[in-house]
Amino acid sequence: MAELDDETIAYAHRMFDLARAGDTDELVGHVAAGLPANLTNDKGDTLLILAAYHKHTATVAALLAHGADPNRTNDRGQTALSAAVFRQNPETVRTLLAAGADPSGGEPSALATADYFQLPEMALLLRGA
C-alpha cells in the first residue's frame, strides 16, 4: 500500500473531525466532490459510525444518502447502529434502520448492545415494536 503524505493524512483527520462535529454541509460537500462515503480511520471507524456515535442524525442521513454503508463494521466489529443504540439516540436509530441497518449485524450487534446495557427503549425500536 502506498504511503500517504502529511497533507493527505491531515485532510482525512479533518474529515473525521467534521463527522464528529456534525458539520453536515461541509462534510457532504467533500463527499459529493469525491471523498469516499465509507472512508475509515485507523480503527476502522467510518464517517457514519462517528456521526452516529456523536448523535448527529442529519449528518448520518446525509452520509447514507451519499452511499455510506449502514452495515459496515469497524475493527472491533461495531456498526453505526450499535453506536446510536449505545448513545441512546432514537432518531439516529430510526434513520439507520430505514436505510437498511441490520440490528443483528456486527459484534456486539445493536440488539446485543441494547440488551447488555439494559436499554429497553432501544431494544423496542430495533425489534420494530
Secondary structure, DSSP 8 states (H G I E B T S, - for coil): -----HHHHHHHHHHHHHHHHT-HHHHHHHHHTT--TT-B-TT--BHHHHHHHTT-HHHHHHHHHTT--TT---TTS--HHHHHHHTT-HHHHHHHHHTT--TT-BTTBHHHHHHHTT-HHHHHHHTT-
